[in-house]
Amino acid sequence: MLRKARICLAIIFFVGITLLLAGWWDDAPAWLGWMPKIQFLPALLAGSIGILAGLLLLTLIFGRVYCSVICPLGVMQDGISWIHGRSKKLRFSYSPELKWLRYGVWVLYVAAIIAGLQAAVAILAPYSAYGRMVSTLLGPFWTQSLTALLIALVTFGVIAVLAWKNGRTWCNAICPVGTTLSFVSRFSLLRPVIDESKCKNCRKCERACKAACISIKDHKIDYSRCVDCFDCIDNCSFGALKYRFAYGKKSSPAEEPDGNRREVLKAGAIALAGLASAKIEAIAQDNKKRDGGLAEITPKQDPERQVPLTPFGSRSVDDFYRRCTACQLCVSVCPNGVLSPSTDLSHLMQPEMSYAGGWCRPECTKCSQVCPSGAILPLTAEEKTSHHIGYAVVDRDLCVVETDGVSCGNCARHCPAGAIMMVRKDKDDPDSAKIPAVNTERCIGCGACEYVCPSRPISAIHVEGRKDHITN
């Protein structure tokens, strides 16, 4: 019963987060947006003390159920291991803890967080790793860079091989979140306990343990590595394993309450209630306009920006990169193709903004609504129009008014902030062609001007980022 309840909850979380990251369902953020926010690293970077305390309390009471239910990467490993187990059951065996690897990776992880090396943090964090794999491999992968595809494939390959051969090796030897929770889980109140008087030393529980943490020889379980999957209990034929309160007087089977099952079912009911009660946010979807005609259009290239652009809702460039987990959830939900994974080593796989294929429409706030780590704060459409992430800069040498001797005005016509005016090139000549002039105080940095500019391959007008964003 416990195992079935755990599997049902795990499937709910796994499918929900996968739908979010893959971007297949437009209304997924409204229904499921809370799921990424209770992941460990996003909650840590967002400073969500209540969520972190809740996760630690959950671990102290029930053990590492976070790893077997809430974490999508952990559930994915269980799925891969289960597929292998259909042909080769009870294939595991006890192995000692790899302390040098486990705690060495954890120390590097903590040091990277303190030093602000978010790209290194994102490579190891389970939610971020899963996010990159799903958004890259299940999303429109033909729009992804080769670097993003290679990183996603290598990450999936390594984790899949480990899960296929040894179950939860990644979780208990490499994953820093699993190690962090292990400091608490070894003292958990409820845990699987071996009754030596009933144990027949058949080793079925040991061979069913994908965490390799049960030693029947010593009748001990390493609770720092146990992920509370309940496979051991399900495979014990003699009732020698019980999930129960681990301290104080041991109660007999007849005296043990059925409260543990009720607690698990209660958690499932809460999760389902969260899904059912979430309010759907109706956000209009605009179709991108594309140039027509038969002539081939030279694709645009991004200009060299002195300061990078970070999404509306981020406080500043530095704060965004410090908090971003590189899960790419914002990339998945962006309807305009503005966000994509960075190939810059200093911000590897964290999202970067590009206006070569679209622009950031003022009415769209999807990325700000789904970011779980506080890198992008929630914004309304009204608030977005007063959020300045950059300002437009004109390169007159590239403007078609100069190069082709024709009038244009595309940038001014499409500027939603009214920050661009067409002024005469020669103010003393009433017949002089008009060129764009930018009011940088009004410009919000949405990139409409850069996107619609006919100059190729580099736009004659581009957006420079603001290091510290301005809100009116």
Summary of the structure (lengths in Angstrom):
residues: 472
radius of gyration: 26.8
end to end distance: 55.6
largest distance: 102.3
contacts: 1502
relative contact order: 0.13
helix: 45%
strand: 11%
